[in-house]
């Protein structure tokens, strides 16, 4: 059996200036994520996993530990905060069962 790694894909609109690395929160806890400083092929991908939501979006890839995935799967809300330079931070929230319902199923599937 081969080993596999999990990665987190994050995308956000880049409206004004270059965005810094996003802050990701599981509930109220800020998650420390390690950037996946590798090409798509090293992650086992031949193409980006998702289409960018808008042409002016930027995307990041992070290594995803099982502990962080478990936190995401059990969270009642997730938040991503991005900021360009001295601009006001932009917050993106996912809350409630409708927005987060697939995370628990995904975590179970990759654990088996």
C-alpha positions as CSV (number, residue, x, y, z in Angstrom):
1,X,0.0,0.0,0.0
2,X,1.2,3.5,-0.8
3,X,1.2,6.4,1.5
4,X,-0.8,9.5,0.8
5,X,-0.7,13.1,1.9
6,X,-3.6,15.5,2.4
7,X,-3.5,19.1,1.1
8,X,-5.7,22.0,1.8
9,X,-6.6,24.3,-1.2
10,X,-7.5,27.9,-0.3
11,X,-8.6,30.6,-2.7
12,X,-9.7,34.2,-2.2
13,X,-10.3,37.2,-4.4
14,X,-7.3,39.5,-4.8
15,X,-8.9,42.8,-5.3
16,X,-6.4,45.3,-4.0
17,X,-2.7,44.5,-3.9
18,X,-0.9,41.2,-3.3
19,X,-2.4,39.1,-0.6
20,X,-0.3,37.7,2.2
21,X,-0.7,34.1,3.4
22,X,-4.2,33.6,4.6
23,X,-5.0,32.9,8.3
24,X,-7.3,29.8,8.7
25,X,-9.4,29.3,11.8
26,X,-11.1,26.2,13.0
27,X,-13.8,27.6,15.3
28,X,-11.9,30.3,17.2
29,X,-8.5,28.5,17.0
30,X,-6.1,29.8,14.4
31,X,-4.5,26.8,12.6
32,X,-0.8,26.8,11.8
33,X,-0.5,25.5,8.3
34,X,2.6,24.5,6.4
35,X,2.7,25.8,2.8
36,X,3.1,23.0,0.3
37,X,6.1,24.4,-1.5
38,X,5.9,21.9,-4.4
39,X,4.5,21.7,-7.8
40,X,1.2,20.1,-8.6
41,X,2.8,16.9,-9.9
42,X,4.6,16.4,-6.6
43,X,1.2,16.6,-4.9
44,X,-0.1,13.9,-7.3
45,X,-2.1,16.3,-9.4
46,X,-1.9,16.8,-13.2
47,X,-4.0,20.0,-13.0
48,X,-5.4,22.3,-10.3
49,X,-8.1,20.5,-8.3
50,X,-10.7,23.3,-8.6
51,X,-11.4,26.1,-11.0
52,X,-10.7,29.5,-9.6
53,X,-13.9,31.2,-8.5
54,X,-12.9,34.4,-10.4
55,X,-10.0,35.3,-12.6
56,X,-8.7,37.7,-10.0
57,X,-8.5,35.0,-7.3
58,X,-5.3,33.7,-5.8
59,X,-4.8,30.2,-4.5
60,X,-2.6,28.5,-1.9
61,X,-1.8,24.9,-1.1
62,X,-1.0,23.7,2.4
63,X,-0.1,20.4,3.9
64,X,-3.0,19.1,5.9
65,X,-2.5,17.0,9.0
66,X,-5.0,14.5,10.2
67,X,-5.4,16.6,13.4
68,X,-6.4,19.7,11.4
69,X,-8.8,17.7,9.2
70,X,-10.4,16.3,12.4
71,X,-10.8,19.8,13.7
72,X,-12.4,20.9,10.4
73,X,-14.7,17.9,10.4
74,X,-16.0,18.7,14.0
75,X,-16.1,22.5,13.7
76,X,-19.3,24.5,13.8
77,X,-17.6,27.3,11.8
78,X,-14.5,27.9,9.7
79,X,-13.0,31.3,8.8
80,X,-10.3,32.4,6.4
81,X,-8.8,35.9,6.8
82,X,-6.8,37.5,4.0
83,X,-5.1,40.9,3.9
84,X,-3.3,42.9,1.3
85,X,-0.7,45.2,2.8
86,X,-2.3,47.9,5.1
87,X,-5.8,47.2,3.7
88,X,-8.6,46.1,6.0
89,X,-8.7,42.3,6.4
90,X,-11.2,40.3,4.4
91,X,-13.1,37.6,6.3
92,X,-14.7,34.5,4.7
93,X,-16.9,32.4,6.9
94,X,-18.5,28.9,6.6
95,X,-21.0,28.2,9.3
96,X,-23.6,25.6,10.1
97,X,-24.4,22.1,8.9
98,X,-25.3,23.1,5.4
99,X,-21.9,24.7,4.7
100,X,-19.8,22.1,6.5
101,X,-21.7,18.9,6.1
102,X,-19.3,17.2,3.7
103,X,-16.2,17.6,5.9
104,X,-17.1,14.8,8.3
105,X,-17.8,12.4,5.5
106,X,-14.5,13.3,3.8
107,X,-12.5,12.8,7.0
108,X,-14.1,9.3,7.5
109,X,-13.4,8.4,3.8
110,X,-9.7,9.3,3.9
111,X,-9.2,7.6,7.3
112,X,-10.3,4.2,5.9
